[in-house]
Amino acid sequence: MKMRLVAPSRATILIEGESGTGKELVARALHDMGRRRDGKFVVINLAATPRERVETELFGKDETDHGKLVDADGGTLFLDEIGDMPLDAQTRLLR
C-alpha cells in the first residue's frame, strides 16, 4: 500500500478526494504510521472556519493563544478543505 511508503517521510502530503471520501481518515492513518505519531493530530476545517478567523485559528491571537500551527508542533496538522482558505492566508502559511 502506498501509505506505508510515504508515512515515514518528512514530506508534506497532499490527499485529494471529494468531500466525504475519508481524507481525514487517511491523514490520521499516515500520522499514526509516521515519525510524528507521538505528537498531536490537529485538524482545522477551513470550509467551516469563517474567513476572518482563518489566520487567527492558524497563527493565534497573542502569546497565550498560539493557534493550530503551534498546537501541532511535533505532530500533524491536517488542513481540511484547504482550497477554501483565503489566498492571503495561504501566502502567509507558505512563509
CORNOR-V951487 format. One line per field, one symbol per residue. ss: DSSP state (2 for helix, 1 for strand, 0 for the rest). burial: b if it has 9 or more other C-alpha atoms within 8 Angstrom, else e. Layout:
# CORNOR-V951487
ss = ???
burial = ???
This chain:
# CORNOR-V951487
ss = 02222220000000000000002222222222200000001111100000222222222000000002222000011111022200222222220
burial = eeebeebbeeeeeeeeeeeeeebeebbbebbebbbbbebbbbebbbbebeeeebbbbbbbbeeeebbbbebbbebbbbbbbbeebeeebbeeeee
